[in-house]
Amino acid sequence: MWSIIEQVFPYAISYTIPLLITALGALYCERSGVVNIGLDGLMIIGSFAGALTVSKLQANGVPGALWIGLLVAVLIGVLFSLLHAFASINLNADQVISGTAINMMAGALTIYLARNITGSGNIRVSNGFIPRDIPILSDIPVIGPLFFTKTYATTWLVLIIILISTFLLYKTSFGLRLRACGEHPQAAAAAGISVFKMRYIGVMISGGMSALGGAIMLLTFSGEFNGSVAGLGFLALAALIFGQWKPLGILGATFFFGFASTIANVSQVIPSLAQIPGVVLKTFPYIVTLIALVLFSKSSQAPKAVGEIFDARIVIWFYNLF
């Protein structure tokens, strides 16, 4: 049993990381008061941008192509998320419909561009990030083989980001303003906080992090853009709810879903799991997600104003009243 855990654990962590950074981006967005259903589409955009950038740079022998690809993916994700921000914040459009449109648009647009650029709907990356053992730490009994063996550089990057995010959201004035806009936007506006600005920042951070998740997925274990991220964006949304809209809660939730998905993916190469029907294992992560949502959704406490349209005229009217 322990040998199976040692085999599966590094793959579970690598699968968890894109899920984690995407859910963390959604946390910023929903904490600001905007629902972002378009995580899956933003991941696809990031995967496409990363694949195209890295493949072109590697073909020309440019050093640091992988990191440049991640940076380009983040920038494209931020720009693409502005569509959702403009529709939801400026036009007061239904945020769920806007996010759904992002998902539909991203897949079709990237496949169209990929076919026109490469002649097919796929973009293959020849060399991605290589998993490495961390010297000394990988030799520690029990935790060494689990946490410090076959790790990617992107794993530590995302863990640093989640630590910074925890500090940023709960220990800085920026985090207080962002959370205020998601809880009581009218009160925040009356206190002089620009709700529009904070919500734009939340959506843009969500777009950048989701795109980063898509690019990390491509450059670690996928290796090829094909217009899909296997529904990882929706799993990230479920992890956000399961994690109670808190960074450390999301960390635990994404690892739980990531471990379940990894078992399904590597089952055929592990003899003890190969006996279980493939259909059961493939549906296992989604069944687990549904059960978790049923059990914990009633106790979940989302930001009070998430998904609500903010009308600045109400604040102005109330201010003039007194």
N, C-alpha and C positions, 0 to 999 in steps of 0.2 A: 504493500500500500504506500509506504513512504517513498519507494522508488518511483511510483507513478506520479506522486505529488512533485517530486524533484524534476521529473521530466516535463510536467505540464506547467509548473509555476512560472518559469521564464517566459513562456509563450502567453500565459494569462496576463502577465504584466505588460508585455508589448502590445497586446490587444486592448488592454485597459487604457493605455495612455492617450490614443486619439479620442476615445470615448470620454475620458476625463477632461481634456482641454476643451472639448466641444460643450460639455455640460457646464463647465466653469464659465465659458462665454455666455451661455444662456442665463446663468445666474446674474451676471452684470445686467443683461437686458431686462430680465423680469424684475430685478430689484429696482430698476429705474421706472417700472410700471408698464413695460411693453412686452407683450407675448410674442415670442419668435418661434413659430412652427417651421420656419424655413431653414432649420439647422442642417437638414439632409442636403438641401440644395446648395447651401454655402460650403459644405464639405466637398461636394462635387466640384464646385468652382475652384476651391483650393487644390484639390487633387489634379484638376486639369492644368491650372496655372503652374503648379509645381512640376508636373510631368513634362510639360512643354518647355519650361525654362531649363530644367536639369538636362533633358535630352539634347537640347541645342548647345548648351554650355559644355557638356561632356563630349559631344561630337567635335567641338573646337578645342578641346583640351584645356579648358579654363579651370584653374584650381579653386577649390571651395564651392563647386557647383551645387552641392547638396544644400549648403547653408544659404546660398543666394536663392535657390529654389524655394526654400521655406519662407524667406523674407518677401519674395515676390508674391507668393501665395497669400501671405497675410495682407499685403497691400491691396491685392485684387479683391480679397474677401471684404475688406473695409469699404472699398468703393462700391462693390455689388450690394452690400447691406444698406447703402444709402437709399436704394429703391424702396426697401421696406420701411426705412425711417421716414422718408418723405411721405409715403402713402399713409402710414399710421399716425404720424405726429402732425404733419402740416395739413393733410387732406382729411384727417379723421376717418380714414377707411377702416373697415373691419380688420383687425390685426390677424385673425386666423385665416381669413381669405387672402390677405396680402402675403402671409407666410407660405400658404399653399401655392400661390402663384409663383413664388420664388423657387419652390421645389420643382414645379412643372417646367419653369423656364430654364433652370440651370441644366437639367439633364439634356433637354432638346438642344439648347444653345451650344453646350460643350461638345456634344456628339457631332453637330453640324460643323463647328469650327475644326474639330479633329479630322473629320473626313476631308475638309477642304485643304487642310495644312499637310496632312500625312498621307491622304488617299484612303485611309480606313478610319473607323471609329475608335481605334485603340492607339495609345501612345506608350511605348515600352521604355523603361529606364534601365540601362545596362547595369549600373552599379548603384546600389542604395547604401544606407547605413549598415555597418557591419557590427553584429553583437560581439562584445568583448567581455572577458573576465576582468574584474577589478583586482589588481595585485594586492596581496595580503588579506583584504577584506573577503575575497572569495574563499579563503582557506578557513574562515571562522566556522566552527561546527554548527550545524543546523541552519542558521540564518545565512551563512555564506553561500551555499548552493542555491538557496531560494532567491535572495535579493541581489547578490553581487556576481552572479554567473550569467553569461550571455545577455548582458544588458546593453541597451542602445544609449547613445549620447542624448537622444531626444527624450528619453525617460527622465534623466536628471534635469533637463531643461524644463520640462513640464512640472516636475516636483518643485523646482525653484519658483516657477510662476505661481503655483498654488499657495506657497508660503507667502509670497509677496502679496497675493490677492487677499489672503486672510488678514494680513496687516493693513492693507489699503482699505478694505471694506469696514473694518471695525476699530481702527486706531487712528484714522485720519479724518480731516474735515471733508475731504472729497467723498469718502465712503458714507459719511453721515448725510451729506447732501443727496447722494445717489439713493440711499435707502429712504430718505424722507420723501423723495419724489415718487417712490413706489408705494408708500404707505398713505401719505396725506399731501397730495400735490398742491391743493389749494392753500394749505397752511405753509408749505414750503415756498410757494410763490409770494404769499403775503410777507414772508420773512426776507424776501429779496433774492431768492434763489431762482435762476432761470430754469424752469422745468423743461422747456423745449431743448435747451442746451444739454442738460444732464441726460435726457432721454436719448438724444442723438448720440452722445458719448457711449451710453450703454449699448445701443444697437450696433455702433461701429466696433466696439470691443468684442461684442458677440460675433460679428462678421469676421473679424480678424482671427479670433481664436478658433472658430469653426473651420475656417479655411486652413488654418495651421493643422488642425486635427486631420483634415482630409489629406494634406500633403504628407504628414507624418505617417499616416496609414499607407500611403503609396510608397514612401521611401524606406519603410522598414520591412513590412511583410507582404505587401501586395505586389509592387514592382511594375504594375501596368495600369494605366488609366483605361477604363472601359465604360465610363458614363454612369457608374453606380458605386455606392459605398455600402451596399448590403443593408440599408436601413439603419445604419449606425446613428444617424442624427435623431431618429425617433427613440432609439434606446437611450440616447443622451438626455432627451427630454423626460423620459421615464425616470432616469437616474436623478435628475434634478428634483422631481417630485418626491421620490423615495428618500433622497438626501435632505429633505426639509429646507431646501433653498439655503444651505450652509456649505461652505467649502469643504470642511472635513467630513460632513455627512455625504457630500457628493463623492468624495474620495472612496469612502466605504461602499457606496452604492455602485459606483462604476466598476470597482474591483469585483464585486459580487456578480454583476452582469457579465463582465469580461471573463471571469473564471467559467461561468456557465457556457458562454459562447466558445471558449477555448476547448472545453471538453467535447463539444459537438464537432469542432473542426479537426481535432487530432485523434478522434476516437478510433479511426480505422488503422492507425499505426500502433495502438496499444492493445495487446491481445485480450486483456480482461474486459475492455470496453467494446471491442470489435464484435462481441457476441450479441450486443444490444442492437435491435433494428435501426438502420440509419435514419429512417423517418422520425423515430422517437427522439434521437439525439439532435437532429437538425431543428426540430420544433422546441426542444428543451429550453433554450434561452428565452424564447418568446412566451412560453407557458409560465416560466418563472417570473418574467416581467409582469404578466397579467395578474398572477397571484399576489405578487408584492404590491402592486397598485391597489388591488381590491382590499388587501389587509391594512394598508397604511394611508390610503387616500383620505379616509374620513378624519384621521388625526393630523393630516398635513395642514400647515398654516401658510398659505401663500401670501405674498405682499397684498395688502388690502385693496390697493388701487390698480393692481395688475390687470391689463386688458381694458381699463376704463379710459374713455376719451377725456383729455384735459382741455377745458375751455377757459382761456385766460380772461374772457369777458366777465365770467362769474366773479373772479377775484377783483377785477376793476369795479364792478357794480357794488360788491360788498364793501370795498374800500371807500367808494364815494358815498355810500349810505351813511357812514359814520364820519 
